[in-house]
Amino acid sequence: MTLAITNARVLTVDGWRDDLAVLIEGERIVDLLSPSDPRVCKSTQRDLHGAMLLPGFIDVQVNGGGGVLFNEAPTVETLRTMGAAHRRFGTTGFLPTLISDDVSVMRAAIAAVDQALTERVPGVLGIHLEGPYLAPARKGVHDPKYFHEPGKDELALLCAPRQGVRLLTLAPERMPLGTLRALAEAGLVICAGHTAADYETTRAALDAGVRGFTHLFNAMTPLGSREPGVVGAALEDASSWCGLIVDGHHVHPATLRVAIAAKARGKMLLVTDAMPPVGAEHPDFVLNGETITAKDGICQTAQGVLAGSALDMAAAVRNSVQMLGLPLDEAVRMASTYPADFLGQGKVRGRIAAGQAADLVVMGNDLHVRESWIGGMSA
């Protein structure tokens, strides 16, 4: 069946257009045409009545959602639940993220993602291992008992060819440069995060293959007048990407505005670092044996340590417009186009253009999600 989405305000690669129909065949966008084109007239039409049609959001850091945490149950069913929960908020592609854990849990998580990709679970694009190769001084909510340097067997596990994206967050000072290069050469996307590295160590890690920074500003050495730290290296580097948690709690809006202005356009991406309360009725979840309650949009331990977030991607887009003053099209690209480019999937995701996956979001003027498509399938 050929589907034509009509009467929409479409965010194309050239900006907003309200005079186009988006033609979908199977899982792909095949063309953007005039609504009067014969191919549109012969297709099944879906009238959006002037709503916005956006590229589907891509979230590279999703710990949980729908009441489940990936660490607690690294299974395909958990991934289905997480994907369905986040899809309600426009996320059509995501990396389930495993917080530092035992190697046996890592193996189970990798196997679950492999199976989910084989079964084509909607939204799953690969896996994000956040740790356990992190710095105790910048541990955040991670349990340092799991921190270590990978041995030969673990490196083989990490470097084995697999379906989907493999993203690894690590502290570069905890990993030999040769190992960093080997991981990058094996195709992993490497991010610096939960790190106490200085500027020079971070620069060397970038040269060795680090491509991004996990939740910029949080759990890393700050930018100082004489010590640029990880943040200074991240903002200076022209090639790397930075994830931003725009929830008003993790980073002050003024700090985010300065960082976005400092970094080259296209290199900042929105992430949620979402926990089980997203898309769930209950605000409680258990992490490392401790019950955490999301309150006023904040997930934190009894000691006040931030434990991920209760943020969804639609809210991140709204916050970027309302808190940061970004144009809506740029906020959307930070949630879709730029994450796709970061993951090396820009040719197939993140844009409304011929040849791209039909991963789409319908948003009203209130900036809330009304509908989505993943691979041409609506929900």
C-alpha positions as CSV (number, residue, x, y, z in Angstrom):
1,M,0.0,0.0,0.0
2,T,1.2,3.5,-0.8
3,L,0.3,6.1,1.9
4,A,0.3,9.9,1.3
5,I,0.4,12.1,4.3
6,T,-1.2,15.4,3.4
7,N,-2.2,18.8,4.8
8,A,0.7,18.9,7.2
9,R,3.4,21.5,8.1
10,V,6.4,19.3,7.1
11,L,9.9,19.9,8.5
12,T,12.1,19.0,5.5
13,V,15.8,19.2,5.1
14,D,15.3,22.7,3.7
15,G,12.9,23.9,6.4
16,W,9.2,24.1,6.9
17,R,6.9,23.4,4.0
18,D,3.1,23.3,4.0
19,D,2.7,22.5,0.3
20,L,3.9,18.9,0.2
21,A,2.6,15.4,0.6
22,V,4.9,12.8,2.0
23,L,4.6,9.5,0.1
24,I,5.4,6.3,1.9
25,E,5.7,2.8,0.5
26,G,6.3,0.0,3.0
27,E,8.9,1.2,5.5
28,R,10.4,4.1,3.5
29,I,9.6,7.6,2.4
30,V,9.7,7.4,-1.4
31,D,9.0,11.1,-2.3
32,L,7.8,14.5,-1.3
33,L,5.3,15.7,-3.9
34,S,2.7,18.3,-4.6
35,P,-0.6,17.3,-3.1
36,S,-2.1,17.4,-6.7
37,D,0.5,15.0,-8.1
38,P,-1.2,11.9,-9.6
39,R,0.8,9.6,-7.4
40,V,-0.7,11.3,-4.3
41,C,-4.2,11.2,-5.8
42,K,-3.9,7.4,-6.3
43,S,-2.7,6.7,-2.8
44,T,-4.4,6.2,0.5
45,Q,-4.3,9.6,2.1
46,R,-3.9,10.6,5.7
47,D,-4.9,14.2,6.3
48,L,-3.1,15.8,9.3
49,H,-5.3,18.9,9.2
50,G,-2.4,21.3,9.5
51,A,-0.5,19.5,12.3
52,M,3.3,19.4,12.2
53,L,5.0,16.4,10.6
54,L,8.5,15.8,12.1
55,P,11.3,13.3,11.7
56,G,11.0,10.7,14.5
57,F,13.0,11.4,17.6
58,I,16.1,9.3,18.3
59,D,17.2,9.0,22.0
60,V,20.6,7.5,22.6
61,Q,20.3,7.2,26.3
62,V,17.2,5.3,27.6
63,N,17.6,3.4,30.9
64,G,14.0,2.6,31.3
65,G,10.4,3.5,30.8
66,G,6.9,2.2,31.2
67,G,7.7,1.1,34.7
68,V,10.7,-1.1,33.8
69,L,14.5,-0.7,34.1
70,F,16.8,-2.4,31.6
71,N,19.3,-3.3,34.3
72,E,16.6,-5.1,36.4
73,A,15.3,-7.2,33.5
74,P,17.5,-7.3,30.4
75,T,15.0,-9.0,28.2
76,V,13.2,-8.5,24.9
77,E,10.0,-7.9,26.7
78,T,11.6,-5.1,28.7
79,L,12.7,-3.5,25.4
80,R,9.2,-3.8,24.0
81,T,7.8,-2.1,27.1
82,M,10.4,0.7,27.0
83,G,9.9,1.3,23.3
84,A,6.1,1.5,23.6
85,A,6.4,3.9,26.6
86,H,8.8,6.3,24.8
87,R,7.0,6.1,21.5
88,R,4.0,8.0,23.1
89,F,6.4,10.9,23.3
90,G,7.7,10.8,19.8
91,T,10.8,8.5,20.2
92,T,10.8,6.2,17.1
93,G,14.4,5.0,17.7
94,F,16.4,4.5,20.9
95,L,19.4,2.9,22.4
96,P,18.4,0.9,25.6
97,T,21.1,1.9,28.1
98,L,22.6,-0.4,30.6
99,I,24.0,1.3,33.7
100,S,27.2,-0.2,35.2
101,D,26.6,-3.7,36.2
102,D,28.0,-7.2,36.5
103,V,29.5,-8.7,33.3
104,S,26.8,-11.4,33.3
105,V,24.2,-8.7,33.2
106,M,26.1,-7.0,30.3
107,R,26.0,-10.3,28.4
108,A,22.3,-10.7,29.0
109,A,21.6,-7.1,27.9
110,I,23.7,-7.5,24.7
111,A,21.9,-10.8,23.9
112,A,18.5,-9.2,24.5
113,V,19.2,-6.4,22.1
114,D,20.5,-8.8,19.5
115,Q,17.3,-10.8,19.8
116,A,15.2,-7.6,19.7
117,L,16.9,-6.5,16.5
118,T,16.3,-9.9,15.0
119,E,12.6,-9.7,16.0
120,R,12.5,-6.1,14.8
121,V,11.1,-4.8,18.0
122,P,9.9,-1.2,17.2
123,G,12.4,1.5,17.9
124,V,15.4,-0.6,19.1
125,L,18.5,0.6,17.2
126,G,21.2,-1.0,19.3
127,I,22.7,-0.8,22.8
128,H,24.3,1.8,25.0
129,L,26.6,0.5,27.7
130,E,27.1,3.3,30.2
131,G,30.0,1.8,32.1
132,P,31.4,-0.1,33.9
133,Y,34.7,1.5,32.8
134,L,34.1,4.7,34.7
135,A,35.8,7.0,37.3
136,P,34.9,6.5,41.0
137,A,35.4,10.3,41.5
138,R,32.6,11.0,39.0
139,K,30.4,8.0,39.6
140,G,27.1,9.7,39.9
141,V,24.5,7.1,40.7
142,H,26.6,4.2,39.3
143,D,27.8,1.6,41.8
144,P,31.6,1.7,41.8
145,K,31.9,-1.9,42.8
146,Y,31.4,-2.7,39.2
147,F,34.1,-0.4,37.9
148,H,37.1,-2.1,36.3
149,E,39.2,-2.2,33.1
150,P,38.1,-4.7,30.6
151,G,40.0,-7.9,30.2
152,K,40.6,-9.9,27.1
153,D,37.2,-11.8,27.2
154,E,35.3,-8.5,27.8
155,L,37.0,-6.8,24.9
156,A,36.1,-9.7,22.7
157,L,32.5,-9.4,23.8
158,L,32.5,-5.6,23.1
159,C,34.2,-5.9,19.8
160,A,32.3,-8.8,18.3
161,P,30.4,-7.8,15.2
162,R,26.7,-7.3,15.9
163,Q,23.5,-5.9,14.5
164,G,22.7,-2.3,15.3
165,V,24.6,0.4,17.0
166,R,27.0,-0.2,19.8
167,L,27.7,2.8,22.0
168,L,30.0,2.7,25.0
169,T,30.4,5.4,27.6
170,L,33.7,5.3,29.5
171,A,36.2,7.4,31.4
172,P,39.1,7.8,29.0
173,E,41.6,8.0,31.9
174,R,40.6,4.5,32.9
175,M,41.4,3.0,29.5
176,P,44.7,2.7,27.6
177,L,44.8,4.6,24.4
178,G,45.5,1.4,22.5
179,T,42.3,-0.1,23.8
180,L,40.3,3.0,22.9
181,R,41.7,2.7,19.3
182,A,40.8,-1.0,19.2
183,L,37.2,-0.3,20.3
184,A,36.8,2.5,17.8
185,E,38.3,0.3,15.0
186,A,35.8,-2.4,15.9
187,G,33.0,-0.1,15.1
188,L,31.9,1.0,18.6
189,V,30.7,4.6,19.1
190,I,32.7,5.8,22.1
191,C,31.7,8.6,24.4
192,A,33.5,10.1,27.4
193,G,31.4,10.3,30.5
194,H,31.5,9.8,34.3
195,T,35.1,10.9,33.9
196,A,37.7,12.8,36.0
197,A,40.0,13.3,33.0
198,D,41.9,16.5,32.5
199,Y,41.9,18.4,29.2
200,E,45.0,16.8,27.8
201,T,43.8,13.3,28.5
202,T,40.5,14.1,26.9
203,R,42.2,15.5,23.8
204,A,44.3,12.4,23.4
205,A,41.1,10.3,23.8
206,L,39.4,12.2,21.0
207,D,42.4,11.6,18.8
208,A,42.2,7.9,19.6
209,G,38.5,7.6,18.6
210,V,36.2,9.1,21.2
211,R,33.3,10.6,19.2
212,G,31.0,12.1,21.8
213,F,30.3,13.1,25.4
214,T,27.6,11.6,27.5
215,H,25.3,14.2,29.3
216,L,27.6,17.1,28.9
217,F,28.5,18.9,32.2
218,N,27.1,16.1,34.4
219,A,29.7,13.7,36.0
220,M,32.8,15.2,34.3
221,T,35.5,17.7,35.0
222,P,34.2,21.3,34.4
223,L,35.5,24.1,32.3
224,G,37.8,26.3,34.4
225,S,39.9,29.4,33.8
226,R,43.2,27.4,33.8
227,E,41.9,23.9,33.6
228,P,39.6,23.4,30.6
229,G,38.7,19.9,31.7
230,V,36.4,17.5,29.8
231,V,33.8,20.2,29.2
232,G,36.4,22.5,27.7
233,A,37.7,19.8,25.4
234,A,34.2,18.9,24.4
235,L,33.2,22.4,23.5
236,E,36.4,23.1,21.7
237,D,36.4,20.0,19.5
238,A,34.8,20.6,16.1
239,S,34.1,16.9,15.3
240,S,32.5,15.4,18.4
241,W,28.9,15.4,19.6
242,C,27.5,16.2,23.0
243,G,24.4,14.9,24.6
244,L,22.3,17.4,26.6
245,I,19.6,16.7,29.3
246,V,17.3,19.7,29.0
247,D,15.1,19.2,32.0
248,G,15.9,22.3,34.0
249,H,17.5,20.1,36.7
250,H,20.7,18.5,35.3
251,V,22.1,21.7,33.8
252,H,21.1,25.4,34.2
253,P,19.4,26.8,31.1
254,A,22.0,29.6,30.8
255,T,24.8,27.1,30.8
256,L,23.1,25.1,28.1
257,R,22.6,28.2,26.0
258,V,26.3,29.1,26.3
259,A,27.3,25.5,25.4
260,I,25.0,25.4,22.3
261,A,26.4,28.8,21.1
262,A,30.0,27.5,21.5
263,K,29.6,24.2,19.7
264,A,29.3,23.9,15.9
265,R,25.7,23.5,14.7
266,G,24.7,19.9,14.4
267,K,26.8,18.6,17.2
268,M,24.4,19.0,20.1
269,L,21.8,16.3,20.6
270,L,18.9,15.9,23.1
271,V,18.9,12.9,25.3
272,T,16.6,11.9,28.2
273,D,18.6,9.6,30.4
274,A,15.1,8.3,31.1
275,M,14.2,6.0,34.0
276,P,11.1,3.8,34.5
277,P,8.7,6.6,35.5
278,V,8.5,7.9,31.9
279,G,5.3,6.6,30.5
280,A,4.3,4.9,33.7
281,E,1.7,5.5,36.4
282,H,4.0,5.0,39.4
283,P,7.0,7.3,40.1
284,D,9.0,4.7,42.1
285,F,11.7,2.4,40.9
286,V,14.6,0.4,42.3
287,L,18.3,1.1,41.3
288,N,21.2,-0.7,43.0
289,G,18.8,-1.9,45.7
290,E,17.6,1.6,46.6
291,T,14.1,2.8,46.0
292,I,14.0,6.1,44.1
293,T,10.9,8.3,43.6
294,A,10.5,10.8,40.8
295,K,9.2,14.0,42.3
296,D,8.5,17.3,40.4
297,G,10.3,15.8,37.4
298,I,13.5,14.9,39.4
299,C,14.8,11.4,40.0
300,Q,17.3,11.4,42.8
301,T,18.5,9.3,45.7
302,A,17.8,10.0,49.3
303,Q,21.3,11.7,49.4
304,G,20.2,14.0,46.6
305,V,22.3,12.4,43.8
306,L,20.5,12.6,40.4
307,A,19.5,9.2,39.2
308,G,18.7,9.6,35.5
309,S,15.6,11.6,34.7
310,A,11.8,11.5,34.3
311,L,12.2,13.4,31.0
312,D,10.7,12.3,27.6
313,M,11.9,13.5,24.2
314,A,8.8,15.6,23.5
315,A,9.3,17.4,26.7
316,A,13.0,17.9,25.9
317,V,12.0,19.5,22.6
318,R,9.5,21.8,24.4
319,N,12.0,22.7,27.0
320,S,14.6,23.6,24.4
321,V,12.1,26.0,22.9
322,Q,10.6,27.4,26.1
323,M,13.7,27.3,28.4
324,L,16.5,27.9,26.0
325,G,14.8,30.0,23.3
326,L,15.7,27.7,20.4
327,P,13.7,27.8,17.2
328,L,11.4,24.8,17.0
329,D,13.0,23.4,13.9
330,E,16.5,23.4,15.5
331,A,15.1,21.8,18.7
332,V,13.5,19.0,16.6
333,R,16.8,18.5,14.7
334,M,18.6,18.1,18.0
335,A,16.1,15.3,18.8
336,S,16.2,13.6,15.4
337,T,18.7,14.6,12.7
338,Y,21.7,15.2,14.8
339,P,21.4,12.0,16.9
340,A,21.0,10.0,13.6
341,D,24.2,11.6,12.3
342,F,26.0,10.9,15.6
343,L,25.1,7.2,15.3
344,G,26.2,7.0,11.7
345,Q,22.6,6.5,10.5
346,G,22.0,9.9,8.9
347,K,21.5,8.4,5.4
348,V,18.5,6.3,6.6
349,R,17.0,8.1,9.6
350,G,16.5,11.6,11.1
351,R,15.1,13.4,8.1
352,I,12.0,13.6,6.1
353,A,13.3,12.9,2.6
354,A,13.1,10.3,-0.1
355,G,14.9,7.1,0.8
356,Q,14.7,7.7,4.6
357,A,12.9,5.3,7.0
358,A,9.3,6.3,7.5
359,D,9.9,7.1,11.2
360,L,7.7,10.2,11.8
361,V,6.0,12.2,14.5
362,V,2.9,14.3,14.4
363,M,2.9,17.2,16.8
364,G,0.3,19.8,17.5
365,N,0.9,23.5,18.1
366,D,1.0,22.8,21.8
367,L,4.2,20.8,21.1
368,H,2.6,17.5,22.3
369,V,2.8,14.3,20.3
370,R,-0.4,13.1,18.6
371,E,0.8,10.2,16.5
372,S,3.9,8.4,15.3
373,W,5.1,6.1,12.5
374,I,7.9,3.6,12.8
375,G,8.8,1.9,9.6
376,G,5.6,3.2,8.0
377,M,3.5,1.7,10.8
378,S,1.3,4.1,12.6
379,A,0.5,4.2,16.4
